[in-house]
């Protein structure tokens, strides 16, 4: 890669340390602020004063004497803390699957979900090294009535998104409603509370319904249990949900009373259209609708409606964060009334925070505060009372939480954030508002973890394809392959990892005679980068002299590369090995 205004390039590759100056073809010069375990560095660029995650091959090292040097991927020491398979009580592993053909079909569905990159069933079967974290989640879900907040921290590729998928599956099994969204800088920007709310409602999952249906199943269940009348009384009146339940109930009554009456069909069709539009509006899909015109259409469709059921405006305003938190609080209350355990909100920060404008970051920080207060109550997150509120007086007076019973606020809400440790203001805001026990750092998995994961996938594969044969030691070899690929940045994230493992197994099943050559080619591709760039660096805080550290670790890195190459050759690249040694 060519960089402007840089000196002559030196041979070799340098593993960067925190504080090193680097250059980037697009972003210019900057300074390394963090090492990431997926073959990347976190760099603060001088021109924009923004942090960016950059792969090692996108950067050039700038030495103090003006020389430039290629950059090698970081090598971090892995923590062994909390390394265990997440296993619940009862039968473990594949033994937990049903017997016979039913278990085979379940295994096939799990594998197909992995191939397509979606959340499958029984995620606990292939979630490795997160036992401690899932025990905490289980505790939170058991006590969801009191509300809880967790913040999972990890570098890019550490498995934060997969962790949220596991939590969602666990929550659904505990009879909770769930909503999981990935924040971004446009459609679901945390600086726009209405957009986050809309994404959450549109992704609302029910444990007893397949698919996503928004608020409609909740309203139907409330009517079936005769709960709507209670929401129309003064002590339980909710500014937005009570009018919605009133209109929904009136339409449902008319639908039953006028069934089969042709004279009422036209009026019924109008009411149905208006109610559907109302639910879309309440779900945040019609933010631009003029509220006065919207209320007028409802009153025309349902003559005699008291003025108390007139909706206030529901806009895409940045200062309406407290209103959307209040609606979610009411939804959680209604969900518990109809028999669900609570509401689980999962917000994946992805990699968007550092590309937000300063103004967007301010409102994003407020949103994180409102969602923390939604779960824990404003008495425990007092800072939200100081946030600016927009709209008319009736909007500004809407509380953050819905607590019609009075007394101690019990939200029934479990809010989970997934963030990078370099999130900046959003993370700082949460640390100011939450106890330190709410924060959990996701450490990268070790080689043995990947070997265990491969073993689990192989067991699933055997169950799905009974005629498939596989040597037990293949898991160790496969684990070494994917561990090296993850370490070198060839694989990023849990979805690519699972696909890689399945591709190896599928290739072995469908092209058994070529699997040795296939694996050898794959590992040679990974080793090409390792041979030129395999140097080791101490973690941040243990480095006193970056140049000396790189020099001291070259020999160790070369030994690791040779050991890795030897393991690959043993795995199945040699034609002299028997088929059983390299056919999975």
C-alpha positions as CSV (number, residue, x, y, z in Angstrom):
1,X,0.0,0.0,0.0
2,X,1.3,3.4,-0.9
3,X,1.2,6.2,1.7
4,X,1.8,9.8,1.0
5,X,4.6,11.8,2.6
6,X,6.4,8.9,4.1
7,X,10.0,8.0,4.2
8,X,11.7,5.0,2.6
9,X,10.2,1.6,3.4
10,X,12.1,-0.8,5.6
11,X,12.0,-4.6,5.1
12,X,10.2,-6.8,7.6
13,X,7.0,-6.3,9.5
14,X,6.5,-4.7,12.9
15,X,3.9,-5.6,15.5
16,X,2.6,-2.3,16.7
17,X,2.3,-1.2,20.3
18,X,0.1,1.4,21.8
19,X,1.4,4.8,21.0
20,X,3.0,3.9,17.7
21,X,2.5,6.3,14.8
22,X,1.0,4.9,11.6
23,X,-0.3,6.0,8.2
24,X,-3.4,5.0,6.3
25,X,-4.0,5.5,2.6
26,X,-7.4,7.1,3.3
27,X,-7.3,8.5,6.8
28,X,-3.8,9.8,6.9
29,X,-1.6,9.6,10.0
30,X,-2.6,8.5,13.4
31,X,-1.6,6.8,16.7
32,X,-2.4,3.3,17.8
33,X,-4.7,3.3,20.9
34,X,-5.6,-0.4,21.2
35,X,-4.6,-3.9,20.0
36,X,-7.5,-6.1,18.8
37,X,-7.3,-9.9,18.7
38,X,-8.8,-10.3,15.2
39,X,-5.8,-9.0,13.3
40,X,-6.7,-5.3,13.6
41,X,-5.6,-2.2,15.5
42,X,-7.7,0.6,16.9
43,X,-6.2,3.9,15.6
44,X,-6.9,7.6,16.5
45,X,-6.4,9.6,13.3
46,X,-5.1,13.1,13.7
47,X,-7.0,14.9,10.9
48,X,-10.5,13.7,12.0
49,X,-9.7,13.0,15.7
50,X,-11.8,9.9,15.3
51,X,-11.0,6.3,16.3
52,X,-11.1,3.7,13.5
53,X,-10.7,-0.1,13.5
54,X,-8.1,-0.9,10.8
55,X,-6.7,-4.2,9.6
56,X,-2.9,-4.6,9.9
57,X,-2.4,-4.7,6.2
58,X,-4.1,-1.3,5.8
59,X,-1.4,0.4,7.9
60,X,2.2,1.4,7.7
61,X,4.4,2.0,10.7
62,X,6.0,5.4,10.9
63,X,9.3,5.3,12.8
64,X,10.8,8.4,14.6
65,X,13.6,8.5,12.0
66,X,11.1,8.8,9.1
67,X,11.3,5.1,7.9
68,X,8.1,3.2,7.1
69,X,7.6,-0.5,7.8
70,X,4.9,-3.0,7.0
71,X,2.6,-3.9,9.9
72,X,2.1,-7.4,11.3
73,X,-1.1,-8.5,13.1
74,X,-1.2,-8.2,16.9
75,X,-0.6,-11.2,19.1
76,X,-2.4,-11.1,22.4
77,X,-2.2,-13.3,25.4
78,X,-5.4,-15.1,26.0
79,X,-7.0,-15.1,29.4
80,X,-8.2,-18.5,30.7
81,X,-10.7,-16.9,33.1
82,X,-14.2,-18.4,32.9
83,X,-13.4,-21.1,30.3
84,X,-16.2,-23.6,30.4
85,X,-19.0,-25.0,28.2
86,X,-22.4,-23.5,28.9
87,X,-24.4,-26.5,29.9
88,X,-27.7,-26.4,31.8
89,X,-29.1,-29.0,34.2
90,X,-30.2,-32.4,32.8
91,X,-28.7,-34.2,29.8
92,X,-25.7,-32.5,28.3
93,X,-24.5,-32.0,24.7
94,X,-25.9,-34.2,22.0
95,X,-27.5,-36.4,24.6
96,X,-30.0,-33.6,25.2
97,X,-31.4,-34.0,21.7
98,X,-34.5,-36.3,21.2
99,X,-33.9,-39.8,20.2
100,X,-34.3,-41.3,16.7
101,X,-35.4,-39.4,13.6
102,X,-36.7,-36.5,15.6
103,X,-33.3,-35.8,17.0
104,X,-31.7,-36.2,13.6
105,X,-34.1,-33.6,12.1
106,X,-33.3,-31.2,15.0
107,X,-29.5,-31.6,14.3
108,X,-30.2,-31.0,10.6
109,X,-32.1,-27.8,11.4
110,X,-29.3,-26.6,13.7
111,X,-26.6,-27.2,11.0
112,X,-28.7,-25.5,8.3
113,X,-29.1,-22.4,10.6
114,X,-25.3,-22.3,10.9
115,X,-24.9,-22.5,7.2
116,X,-27.3,-19.6,6.6
117,X,-25.9,-17.5,9.4
118,X,-29.1,-17.2,11.4
119,X,-29.9,-18.0,15.1
120,X,-30.8,-21.7,15.3
121,X,-32.4,-23.7,18.1
122,X,-30.4,-25.2,20.9
123,X,-27.6,-22.6,20.8
124,X,-26.4,-23.8,24.2
125,X,-25.1,-26.9,22.4
126,X,-22.5,-25.0,20.4
127,X,-21.7,-22.0,22.7
128,X,-18.2,-22.6,24.1
129,X,-16.3,-20.8,26.8
130,X,-19.2,-18.6,28.0
131,X,-20.3,-20.6,31.1
132,X,-19.7,-17.9,33.6
133,X,-21.4,-15.3,31.5
134,X,-24.5,-17.4,30.9
135,X,-24.8,-18.2,34.6
136,X,-25.1,-14.5,35.2
137,X,-27.7,-14.2,32.4
138,X,-29.7,-17.0,33.9
139,X,-29.7,-15.3,37.3
140,X,-30.9,-12.0,35.7
141,X,-33.7,-13.8,33.8
142,X,-34.8,-15.6,36.9
143,X,-35.1,-12.2,38.7
144,X,-36.4,-10.2,35.7
145,X,-39.3,-8.9,37.6
146,X,-37.0,-6.6,39.5
147,X,-35.2,-5.5,36.3
148,X,-31.6,-5.7,35.3
149,X,-28.9,-4.3,33.0
150,X,-25.8,-6.0,31.6
151,X,-23.1,-4.6,29.4
152,X,-21.0,-7.1,27.5
153,X,-17.6,-5.6,26.4
154,X,-15.3,-7.1,23.8
155,X,-13.1,-6.3,20.9
156,X,-14.3,-6.7,17.3
157,X,-14.9,-10.4,16.6
158,X,-15.0,-11.4,20.3
159,X,-18.5,-12.9,20.0
160,X,-20.7,-10.1,21.3
161,X,-23.4,-10.6,18.7
162,X,-23.4,-14.4,19.3
163,X,-23.7,-13.7,23.0
164,X,-26.8,-11.7,22.4
165,X,-28.2,-14.5,20.2
166,X,-27.6,-16.9,23.1
167,X,-29.3,-14.6,25.6
168,X,-32.3,-14.2,23.2
169,X,-32.7,-18.0,22.9
170,X,-32.4,-18.3,26.7
171,X,-34.9,-15.6,27.3
172,X,-37.5,-17.1,24.9
173,X,-37.1,-20.4,26.7
174,X,-37.9,-18.6,30.0
175,X,-41.1,-17.2,28.4
176,X,-39.9,-13.7,27.9
177,X,-40.6,-11.3,25.0
178,X,-37.4,-10.4,23.3
179,X,-36.3,-7.7,20.9
180,X,-32.8,-7.6,19.4
181,X,-31.4,-4.8,17.2
182,X,-28.0,-3.8,15.8
183,X,-27.5,-0.1,16.1
184,X,-26.0,1.8,13.2
185,X,-25.5,5.4,12.3
186,X,-28.5,5.8,10.0
187,X,-31.6,3.6,10.2
188,X,-31.2,2.6,13.8
189,X,-29.1,5.5,15.2
190,X,-29.0,5.7,19.0
191,X,-29.1,9.4,18.5
192,X,-32.7,9.0,17.3
193,X,-34.8,7.3,20.0
194,X,-37.8,6.8,17.8
195,X,-35.8,4.7,15.3
196,X,-34.4,2.5,18.0
197,X,-37.9,2.0,19.4
198,X,-39.3,1.2,16.0
199,X,-36.6,-1.4,15.3
200,X,-37.2,-3.0,18.7
201,X,-41.0,-3.3,18.2
202,X,-40.6,-4.7,14.6
203,X,-38.2,-7.3,16.0
204,X,-40.4,-8.2,18.9
205,X,-40.3,-12.0,19.4
206,X,-42.9,-14.1,21.3
207,X,-42.0,-17.4,22.9
208,X,-45.3,-18.9,21.8
209,X,-45.5,-17.4,18.2
210,X,-43.2,-18.1,15.2
211,X,-42.3,-14.9,13.5
212,X,-42.4,-11.2,14.4
213,X,-45.8,-9.6,14.7
214,X,-45.2,-6.4,16.7
215,X,-47.8,-5.5,19.3
216,X,-50.8,-7.2,17.8
217,X,-50.4,-10.6,19.6
218,X,-50.0,-8.8,22.9
219,X,-53.2,-6.8,22.3
220,X,-55.2,-9.9,21.4
221,X,-54.0,-11.7,24.5
222,X,-54.9,-8.8,26.7
223,X,-58.5,-8.8,25.3
224,X,-58.8,-12.5,25.6
225,X,-58.0,-12.2,29.3
226,X,-60.3,-9.3,29.8
227,X,-57.5,-7.0,30.9
228,X,-58.2,-4.0,28.7
229,X,-60.9,-2.5,30.9
230,X,-58.4,-2.1,33.7
231,X,-56.1,0.0,31.4
232,X,-58.9,2.5,30.8
233,X,-59.2,3.5,34.4
234,X,-57.5,6.7,35.7
235,X,-55.0,4.9,38.0
236,X,-53.7,2.7,35.2
237,X,-54.2,5.0,32.2
238,X,-51.2,5.0,29.9
239,X,-50.8,8.0,27.6
240,X,-50.3,5.9,24.4
241,X,-51.2,2.3,25.2
242,X,-54.6,2.9,26.8
243,X,-56.1,4.7,23.8
244,X,-54.7,2.0,21.5
245,X,-56.2,-0.7,23.6
246,X,-59.5,1.2,23.7
247,X,-59.8,1.4,19.9
248,X,-58.6,-2.2,19.4
249,X,-61.2,-3.4,21.9
250,X,-64.0,-1.5,20.2
251,X,-63.1,-2.8,16.8
252,X,-62.8,-6.4,18.1
253,X,-66.3,-6.1,19.7
254,X,-67.8,-4.8,16.5
255,X,-66.1,-7.6,14.5
256,X,-67.8,-10.2,16.7
257,X,-71.2,-8.4,16.9
258,X,-71.4,-7.6,13.2
259,X,-70.1,-10.9,11.8
260,X,-72.3,-11.9,8.8
261,X,-74.1,-8.6,8.6
262,X,-73.6,-7.2,5.0
263,X,-74.9,-3.7,6.0
264,X,-72.1,-3.3,8.5
265,X,-69.3,-4.6,6.3
266,X,-68.3,-1.3,4.9
267,X,-68.1,0.4,8.3
268,X,-66.2,-2.6,9.6
269,X,-63.7,-2.4,6.8
270,X,-63.1,1.3,7.6
271,X,-62.6,0.5,11.3
272,X,-60.2,-2.3,10.5
273,X,-58.1,0.0,8.3
274,X,-58.0,2.7,10.9
275,X,-57.0,0.3,13.7
276,X,-54.2,-1.3,11.6
277,X,-52.9,2.2,10.8
278,X,-53.1,3.1,14.5
279,X,-51.0,0.0,15.5
280,X,-48.4,0.9,12.8
281,X,-48.3,4.4,14.1
282,X,-47.8,3.2,17.7
283,X,-45.0,0.9,16.5
284,X,-43.2,3.9,15.1
285,X,-43.8,3.2,11.4
286,X,-45.8,6.3,10.8
287,X,-43.7,9.0,12.5
288,X,-44.6,11.7,9.9
289,X,-48.4,11.3,10.4
290,X,-50.1,14.6,11.5
291,X,-51.5,13.7,14.9
292,X,-54.6,15.9,14.7
293,X,-55.6,14.3,11.3
294,X,-54.8,10.9,12.7
295,X,-57.0,11.4,15.8
296,X,-59.9,12.8,13.6
297,X,-59.9,9.6,11.5
298,X,-60.2,7.5,14.6
299,X,-63.0,9.5,16.0
300,X,-64.9,9.3,12.7
301,X,-64.5,5.6,12.5
302,X,-65.6,5.2,16.2
303,X,-68.3,7.8,17.0
304,X,-68.8,8.7,20.6
305,X,-65.2,8.3,21.6
306,X,-64.4,10.3,24.8
307,X,-61.7,13.0,24.3
308,X,-59.5,11.2,26.8
309,X,-58.5,8.7,24.1
310,X,-56.9,11.3,21.9
311,X,-53.3,10.5,21.1
312,X,-50.5,13.1,21.8
313,X,-47.9,13.5,19.0
314,X,-45.3,10.7,18.6
315,X,-42.5,12.2,16.6
316,X,-39.0,11.3,15.5
317,X,-37.5,13.9,17.9
318,X,-34.2,13.4,19.6
319,X,-35.6,14.8,22.8
320,X,-38.4,12.2,23.0
321,X,-36.3,9.5,24.5
322,X,-38.2,9.5,27.7
323,X,-41.5,9.0,25.8
324,X,-40.3,5.8,24.0
325,X,-38.9,4.5,27.3
326,X,-42.3,5.0,28.9
327,X,-44.0,3.1,26.1
328,X,-41.6,0.2,26.4
329,X,-42.1,0.2,30.2
330,X,-45.9,-0.1,29.6
331,X,-45.4,-2.9,27.1
332,X,-43.4,-4.8,29.7
333,X,-46.1,-4.3,32.3
334,X,-48.8,-5.6,29.9
335,X,-46.6,-8.5,28.9
336,X,-46.3,-9.6,32.5
337,X,-50.1,-9.2,33.0
338,X,-50.9,-11.6,30.1
339,X,-48.5,-14.2,31.5
340,X,-45.1,-13.6,30.0
341,X,-42.1,-13.3,32.3
342,X,-40.9,-9.9,31.1
343,X,-39.3,-8.0,28.2
344,X,-35.7,-8.5,27.2
345,X,-34.1,-5.7,25.1
346,X,-30.8,-6.5,23.3
347,X,-28.9,-3.7,21.8
348,X,-25.8,-4.5,19.7
349,X,-23.7,-1.5,19.4
350,X,-21.8,-3.1,16.5
351,X,-19.1,-0.6,15.3
352,X,-21.1,2.6,15.0
353,X,-20.5,4.8,18.0
354,X,-17.2,6.2,16.9
355,X,-18.6,7.4,13.5
356,X,-21.5,9.4,15.1
357,X,-21.3,13.2,15.1
358,X,-20.8,14.8,18.5
359,X,-24.4,15.9,18.6
360,X,-25.6,12.3,17.8
361,X,-23.3,11.0,20.6
362,X,-24.9,13.3,23.1
363,X,-28.4,12.0,22.3
364,X,-27.0,8.4,22.1
365,X,-25.7,8.8,25.7
366,X,-29.1,9.9,26.8
367,X,-30.7,6.9,25.1
368,X,-28.4,4.5,27.0
369,X,-29.3,6.3,30.2
370,X,-33.1,6.1,29.5
371,X,-32.9,2.4,28.8
372,X,-30.9,1.8,32.0
373,X,-33.6,3.7,33.9
374,X,-36.3,1.8,32.1
375,X,-35.0,-1.4,33.5
376,X,-33.8,-0.3,37.0
377,X,-35.9,2.8,37.7
378,X,-35.2,6.5,37.9
379,X,-34.3,6.2,41.6
380,X,-31.2,4.1,40.6
381,X,-30.4,6.1,37.5
382,X,-31.0,9.6,38.7
383,X,-29.1,11.3,35.9
384,X,-32.0,10.9,33.4
385,X,-34.0,13.4,35.3
386,X,-31.6,16.1,34.1
387,X,-31.8,15.2,30.4
388,X,-33.6,17.8,28.2
389,X,-37.1,16.9,27.2
390,X,-38.9,18.1,24.0
391,X,-42.4,18.7,22.9
392,X,-45.3,20.5,24.6
393,X,-45.9,20.4,28.4
394,X,-47.9,17.2,28.2
395,X,-45.0,15.5,26.4
396,X,-42.4,16.8,28.9
397,X,-44.5,15.6,31.8
398,X,-44.6,11.9,30.7
399,X,-42.4,9.9,33.1
400,X,-39.6,7.6,32.0
401,X,-41.2,4.6,33.6
402,X,-44.8,3.3,33.9
403,X,-45.6,2.3,37.5
404,X,-49.4,2.3,38.0
405,X,-49.2,0.2,41.2
406,X,-47.0,2.7,43.0
407,X,-44.4,1.7,45.5
408,X,-41.1,0.2,44.5
409,X,-40.7,0.1,40.7
410,X,-40.5,-3.4,39.3
411,X,-39.9,-3.1,35.6
412,X,-39.9,-6.7,34.3
413,X,-37.3,-5.4,31.8
414,X,-33.8,-6.9,31.2
415,X,-31.7,-4.6,29.1
416,X,-28.5,-5.9,27.6
417,X,-25.9,-3.8,25.7
418,X,-23.0,-5.2,23.6
419,X,-20.2,-2.7,23.2
420,X,-16.6,-2.4,22.3
421,X,-14.3,-1.3,25.1
422,X,-13.4,1.7,23.0
423,X,-17.0,2.8,22.7
424,X,-16.1,6.2,24.3
425,X,-18.9,8.4,25.6
426,X,-21.6,5.7,25.5
427,X,-19.6,3.4,27.7
428,X,-18.5,6.2,30.0
429,X,-22.2,7.2,30.4
430,X,-23.2,3.7,31.4
431,X,-20.2,3.4,33.8
432,X,-21.4,6.6,35.5
433,X,-24.9,5.2,35.9
434,X,-24.4,1.4,36.6
435,X,-22.6,-0.6,39.2
436,X,-19.4,-2.2,38.1
437,X,-20.8,-5.7,38.4
438,X,-23.1,-4.9,35.4
439,X,-20.0,-4.9,33.1
440,X,-18.7,-8.2,31.7
441,X,-15.6,-8.4,29.5
442,X,-15.7,-11.2,26.9
443,X,-12.3,-12.6,26.6
444,X,-11.2,-14.2,23.3
445,X,-11.4,-18.0,23.1
446,X,-8.4,-20.2,23.3
447,X,-7.1,-23.0,21.1
448,X,-8.7,-25.6,23.4
449,X,-12.0,-23.8,23.2
450,X,-12.0,-24.0,19.5
451,X,-11.1,-27.7,19.7
452,X,-14.1,-28.3,22.0
453,X,-16.3,-26.3,19.6
454,X,-15.2,-28.5,16.7
455,X,-15.9,-31.6,18.8
456,X,-19.5,-30.4,19.5
457,X,-20.1,-29.6,15.8
458,X,-18.7,-33.0,14.8
459,X,-21.1,-34.7,17.2
460,X,-24.0,-32.7,15.8
461,X,-22.9,-33.6,12.3
462,X,-22.7,-37.3,13.1
463,X,-26.2,-37.1,14.5
464,X,-27.5,-35.3,11.4
465,X,-25.7,-37.7,8.9
466,X,-25.6,-41.1,10.6
467,X,-23.6,-42.6,7.7
468,X,-20.8,-40.1,8.1
469,X,-17.6,-41.4,9.7
470,X,-15.1,-39.2,11.6
471,X,-12.0,-39.8,13.6
472,X,-12.3,-38.4,17.2
473,X,-9.0,-36.6,17.0
474,X,-10.2,-34.6,14.0
475,X,-11.7,-32.1,16.4
476,X,-8.2,-31.2,17.7
477,X,-6.9,-30.7,14.1
478,X,-9.9,-28.7,13.1
479,X,-9.7,-26.6,16.2
480,X,-6.1,-25.7,15.3
481,X,-7.1,-24.7,11.8
482,X,-9.9,-22.4,12.9
483,X,-7.9,-21.0,15.8
484,X,-5.1,-20.0,13.5
485,X,-7.5,-18.5,11.0
486,X,-9.2,-16.5,13.8
487,X,-5.9,-15.4,15.2
488,X,-4.7,-14.2,11.8
489,X,-7.9,-12.4,11.0
490,X,-8.8,-14.8,8.1
491,X,-12.1,-15.5,10.0
492,X,-14.0,-12.7,11.7
493,X,-17.0,-13.4,14.0
494,X,-18.8,-16.5,15.1
495,X,-20.9,-16.9,12.0
496,X,-17.9,-17.2,9.7
497,X,-16.3,-19.5,12.2
498,X,-19.3,-21.9,12.2
499,X,-19.5,-21.8,8.4
500,X,-15.8,-22.6,8.2
501,X,-16.2,-25.7,10.4
502,X,-19.2,-26.9,8.4
503,X,-17.5,-26.3,5.1
504,X,-14.6,-28.6,6.3
505,X,-17.1,-31.3,7.3
506,X,-19.3,-30.9,4.2
507,X,-16.2,-31.2,2.0
508,X,-15.1,-34.3,3.8
509,X,-18.5,-35.9,3.4
510,X,-19.1,-34.9,-0.2
511,X,-15.5,-34.9,-1.5
512,X,-13.8,-37.4,0.8
513,X,-10.9,-38.2,-1.4
514,X,-9.9,-34.5,-1.7
515,X,-10.1,-33.4,1.9
516,X,-6.4,-33.7,2.5
517,X,-5.5,-31.5,-0.3
518,X,-8.3,-29.1,0.5
519,X,-7.1,-28.6,4.1
520,X,-3.5,-28.3,3.1
521,X,-4.4,-25.5,0.6
522,X,-6.5,-23.8,3.3
523,X,-3.7,-23.9,5.8
524,X,-1.1,-22.8,3.3
525,X,-3.2,-19.7,2.6
526,X,-3.3,-18.9,6.3
527,X,0.4,-19.7,6.8
528,X,1.4,-17.3,4.0
529,X,0.5,-14.4,6.2
530,X,1.8,-16.0,9.3
531,X,5.3,-16.7,7.8
532,X,5.9,-13.1,7.0
533,X,4.1,-11.4,9.9
534,X,4.2,-13.9,12.8
535,X,5.8,-11.9,15.6
536,X,4.5,-11.5,19.2
537,X,3.9,-8.5,21.4
538,X,3.2,-8.1,25.1
539,X,-0.2,-6.8,26.2
540,X,-0.7,-3.1,26.8
541,X,0.9,-2.0,30.1
542,X,3.8,-4.5,29.9
543,X,5.7,-2.8,27.1
544,X,8.5,-0.4,27.8
545,X,10.2,-0.3,24.5
546,X,8.3,-1.3,21.4
547,X,11.3,-2.0,19.2
548,X,13.0,-4.1,21.8
549,X,9.9,-6.1,22.4
550,X,9.4,-6.9,18.8
551,X,13.0,-8.0,18.5
552,X,12.9,-10.2,21.6
553,X,9.9,-12.1,20.4
554,X,10.9,-13.0,16.9
555,X,12.5,-16.3,17.9
556,X,9.5,-17.3,19.9
557,X,7.2,-16.4,17.1
558,X,9.2,-18.4,14.6
559,X,9.0,-21.5,16.9
560,X,5.2,-21.0,17.1
561,X,5.0,-20.8,13.3
562,X,7.0,-24.0,12.8
563,X,4.9,-25.8,15.4
564,X,1.8,-24.7,13.6
565,X,3.1,-25.8,10.3
566,X,4.1,-29.2,11.7
567,X,0.6,-29.6,13.2
568,X,-1.0,-28.8,9.8
569,X,1.2,-31.4,8.0
570,X,0.2,-34.0,10.6
571,X,-3.5,-33.1,10.0
572,X,-3.8,-34.4,6.5
573,X,-1.7,-32.5,4.0
574,X,0.6,-35.4,3.4
575,X,-0.5,-38.0,0.8
576,X,1.2,-40.7,2.8
577,X,-1.4,-40.5,5.6
578,X,-4.2,-42.9,5.7
579,X,-7.7,-41.8,4.7
580,X,-9.0,-42.2,8.3
581,X,-6.4,-39.7,9.6
582,X,-7.7,-36.8,7.6
583,X,-11.3,-37.6,6.6
584,X,-13.5,-36.1,9.2
